[in-house]
Amino acid sequence: MIYEEDKPIIEVKDFSLYMNNIVVLKSINLRLYNNESVLIYGERNSGKSALLRAFVHLNEELFSNVYGKGDIKYRGKDVREQEKKYLRSNITYTEPQYLQNLNFISLKELLKVSLGISPHALSYDHISLLKKLDLMNKFVDLKSLKYYNDLSNWSSADKLSLLIFISLARNPNIFMFDSILDHIDDVLLKKIKDVISDINQNRVLIFATRNLFRYLDICNRIIVLKEGKIIFDSTPKEFIINFKQDKFRNL
Ligand SMILES: Nc1ncnc2c1ncn2[C@@H]1O[C@H](COP(=O)(O)OP(=O)(O)OP(=O)(O)O)[C@@H](O)[C@H]1O
């Protein structure tokens, strides 16, 4: 099927999510289009992660007693009806917990599981991405890779860059970064922003955060969640006007 490009890539219709019989997302309506860079902003527990995980049908896997009502469609088809492997290769979700997970996997295994390749099979594009993320020194001497039995001795910054590399190298249609860039220094943030901004057309970028101002420069749309509801959805310019008028005093 050829998908018409002016149609939403993600379409959420009247979607509510319940966990342990508590409603955590309330009647969400949302359309995401190609080439949007979307900031999802909200205080702790506002539902940012729950919403992004719902796009890849992940809440049900992580938690018990999860129930969704309403629709979430990826390219016109309900995400619950799509093969998970297909869905998750087209929509990548990266969250801080994955940094912990890197302590229990070797680099070789990680490349195999996430990209289906061995360290010796990195392509030219992979290598140029690794260079941009200052990771190439870790890969230069392929023999030394055997020492990376696990990645626990890597710095947090290098682990994060590696996660970004994996996410970008998978070349999905939708990138979802959940709070992942919130705690890094400005130099690395700038480097990662430059690499992310370089991604070609036909993609959607989503950043979920409690750190609004870190991302304003790379987003063209801001969605504010509060207690599981969307309370704002417009441009950064509109957001600043509302912000100045103290409309978000209670956030
Ligand atoms: N397993 C669970 N059972 C019941 N409620 C849960 C469960 N996991 C999360 N919640 C609730 O779902 C709501 C949304 O949580 P979520 O993690 O999506 O918020 P968030 O905005 O991403 O928060 P943070 O900024 O802290 O990451 C919260 O009220 C949280 O307490």
The ligand as an SDF file (V2000), in Angstrom:
LIG
                    3D

 31 33  0  0  0  0  0  0  0  0999 V2000
    2.6130    0.0060   36.7730 N   0  0  0  0  0  0  0  0  0  0  0  0
    1.8430    1.0450   37.0520 C   0  0  0  0  0  0  0  0  0  0  0  0
    0.6920    0.8720   37.7400 N   0  0  0  0  0  0  0  0  0  0  0  0
   -0.0930    1.9140   38.0210 C   0  0  0  0  0  0  0  0  0  0  0  0
    0.1680    3.1690   37.6410 N   0  0  0  0  0  0  0  0  0  0  0  0
    1.2940    3.3950   36.9780 C   0  0  0  0  0  0  0  0  0  0  0  0
    2.2030    2.3670   36.6320 C   0  0  0  0  0  0  0  0  0  0  0  0
    3.2350    2.9030   35.9660 N   0  0  0  0  0  0  0  0  0  0  0  0
    2.9780    4.2370   35.8820 C   0  0  0  0  0  0  0  0  0  0  0  0
    1.8340    4.5190   36.4930 N   0  0  0  0  0  0  0  0  0  0  0  0
    1.2070    5.8320   36.6270 C   0  0  0  0  0  0  0  0  0  0  0  0
    0.9720    6.3380   35.3340 O   0  0  0  0  0  0  0  0  0  0  0  0
    1.0440    7.7550   35.3560 C   0  0  0  0  0  0  0  0  0  0  0  0
    1.8790    8.2190   34.1950 C   0  0  0  0  0  0  0  0  0  0  0  0
    3.2240    7.7920   34.3980 O   0  0  0  0  0  0  0  0  0  0  0  0
    4.3580    8.1180   33.3450 P   0  0  0  0  0  0  0  0  0  0  0  0
    5.5680    7.3520   33.7410 O   0  0  0  0  0  0  0  0  0  0  0  0
    3.8250    7.9550   31.9790 O   0  0  0  0  0  0  0  0  0  0  0  0
    4.6010    9.6820   33.6030 O   0  0  0  0  0  0  0  0  0  0  0  0
    5.7660   10.6020   33.0470 P   0  0  0  0  0  0  0  0  0  0  0  0
    5.1350   11.9090   32.6780 O   0  0  0  0  0  0  0  0  0  0  0  0
    6.5410    9.9010   31.9960 O   0  0  0  0  0  0  0  0  0  0  0  0
    6.6510   10.8120   34.3410 O   0  0  0  0  0  0  0  0  0  0  0  0
    8.2300   11.0500   34.4880 P   0  0  0  0  0  0  0  0  0  0  0  0
    8.5030   12.4600   34.0390 O   0  0  0  0  0  0  0  0  0  0  0  0
    8.4980   10.8630   35.9410 O   0  0  0  0  0  0  0  0  0  0  0  0
    8.9340   10.0260   33.6340 O   0  0  0  0  0  0  0  0  0  0  0  0
    1.5900    8.1470   36.7300 C   0  0  0  0  0  0  0  0  0  0  0  0
    0.5170    8.5920   37.5250 O   0  0  0  0  0  0  0  0  0  0  0  0
    2.1370    6.8570   37.2690 C   0  0  0  0  0  0  0  0  0  0  0  0
    2.0300    6.8170   38.6730 O   0  0  0  0  0  0  0  0  0  0  0  0
  1  2  1  0
  2  3  1  0
  2  7  2  0
  3  4  2  0
  4  5  1  0
  5  6  2  0
  6  7  1  0
  6 10  1  0
  7  8  1  0
  8  9  2  0
  9 10  1  0
 10 11  1  0
 11 12  1  0
 11 30  1  0
 12 13  1  0
 13 14  1  0
 13 28  1  0
 14 15  1  0
 15 16  1  0
 16 17  2  0
 16 18  1  0
 16 19  1  0
 19 20  1  0
 20 21  2  0
 20 22  1  0
 20 23  1  0
 23 24  1  0
 24 25  2  0
 24 26  1  0
 24 27  1  0
 28 29  1  0
 28 30  1  0
 30 31  1  0
M  END
$$$$
